[in-house]
Amino acid sequence: MSLEEYAKFANGNPACYLATAEEDQPSVRAMGMRYADETGFYFQTMSNKALYKQVQENDKREILINMSITGMCGI
């Protein structure tokens, strides 16, 4: 998939989990993504939050985007 396709998927499914780290301790939190485009994925937080500090100090992060699919399935 291209970044444009990932962004389109992310914009249609804004509920996600964002993983960051502080020193050697991982931290995962539920987030609502503001938007995504060909330049990246954008979130909103306050500058007094641990998330803000973690993002400023460490550029390694992961995102898990949830998708709900409704329908029949068989086993």
C-alpha positions as CSV (number, residue, x, y, z in Angstrom):
1,M,0.0,0.0,0.0
2,S,1.1,3.6,-0.6
3,L,1.2,6.2,2.1
4,E,-1.9,7.8,0.4
5,E,-3.8,4.5,0.8
6,Y,-2.7,4.2,4.4
7,A,-3.9,7.8,5.1
8,K,-7.3,7.1,3.4
9,F,-7.7,4.0,5.6
10,A,-6.7,5.9,8.7
11,N,-9.1,8.8,8.1
12,G,-11.9,6.3,7.7
13,N,-10.9,4.6,11.0
14,P,-9.7,7.3,13.4
15,A,-9.8,5.2,16.6
16,C,-6.3,3.9,17.2
17,Y,-3.7,3.1,19.8
18,L,-0.4,5.0,19.8
19,A,2.7,3.4,21.4
20,T,5.6,5.6,22.6
21,A,8.4,5.0,25.0
22,E,10.0,6.9,27.9
23,E,13.6,5.7,28.4
24,D,13.1,1.9,28.4
25,Q,9.4,1.9,29.4
26,P,6.8,1.5,26.6
27,S,3.5,3.3,26.9
28,V,0.4,2.6,24.8
29,R,-2.8,4.7,24.9
30,A,-6.0,4.9,23.0
31,M,-6.2,7.9,20.8
32,G,-8.4,9.6,18.3
33,M,-6.4,10.6,15.2
34,R,-7.1,14.1,13.9
35,Y,-6.3,13.3,10.3
36,A,-3.7,11.7,8.0
37,D,-2.4,12.7,4.6
38,E,0.6,12.1,2.4
39,T,2.8,13.9,4.9
40,G,1.9,11.7,7.9
41,F,-0.5,10.9,10.7
42,Y,-1.6,13.7,13.0
43,F,-2.7,13.6,16.6
44,Q,-3.6,16.2,19.2
45,T,-2.3,16.4,22.8
46,M,-1.5,19.0,25.4
47,S,2.1,20.1,26.0
48,N,1.8,19.1,29.7
49,K,1.0,15.5,28.9
50,A,3.6,12.6,29.1
51,L,2.7,11.8,25.5
52,Y,4.0,15.2,24.3
53,K,7.3,14.7,26.2
54,Q,7.7,11.2,24.9
55,V,7.2,12.2,21.3
56,Q,9.6,15.1,21.6
57,E,12.4,12.9,23.1
58,N,12.0,9.7,21.1
59,D,11.0,9.5,17.4
60,K,10.2,5.8,17.6
61,R,6.5,5.0,17.8
62,E,3.9,2.6,16.5
63,I,0.2,2.9,15.7
64,L,-2.5,0.3,15.7
65,I,-5.6,1.3,13.8
66,N,-8.8,-0.5,14.6
67,M,-11.3,-1.6,11.9
68,S,-14.6,-3.1,12.5
69,I,-16.1,-5.4,9.9
70,T,-19.7,-6.6,10.1
71,G,-20.9,-9.7,8.4
72,M,-21.2,-13.5,8.5
73,C,-18.3,-15.8,9.1
74,G,-17.9,-19.5,9.1
75,I,-15.7,-21.9,11.0
